[in-house]
């Protein structure tokens, strides 16, 4: 995780028709269940509003030289969770960044504390049916591998919901919405929260 400061993520766009957003103080942390749309929305925020994006899972995988499932298999879930916490601590020096968090990040109170130190936590929500449709062909989610059913997803979502909702400063649904509308809702909500603070 010490290489985080060396990351040089390209957030410039060549599309002259893209919108710009008024500066806000701090970062945006996207949390939510796997498949809720965090990666898709973060990429759209980058393209639409020229915001830098950090994908936590991608960085952790890169730093460890292996995929997330391989990290789970070799080192266990606790090691992976510690890597998430360390990455969030390293992000304290960054500003105006969108951070796409892994599905379990908000389950640890220490992670929530670290996120709130430098930004706004946005919870993305989707129905179990939508989640299943989005993750059914993915093999990069160890907790769902061999358990890709609507009932199992609903059960896991119910277990995580209290922690997600407690952590969130703003909640945005992603079912049956255009990604541009979701992005605008997030930016408008974050700006409103900061202006009312």
Order of alpha helices (4+ residues) and beta strands (2+ residues): beta-alpha-beta-alpha-alpha-alpha-beta-alpha-beta-alpha-alpha-beta-alpha
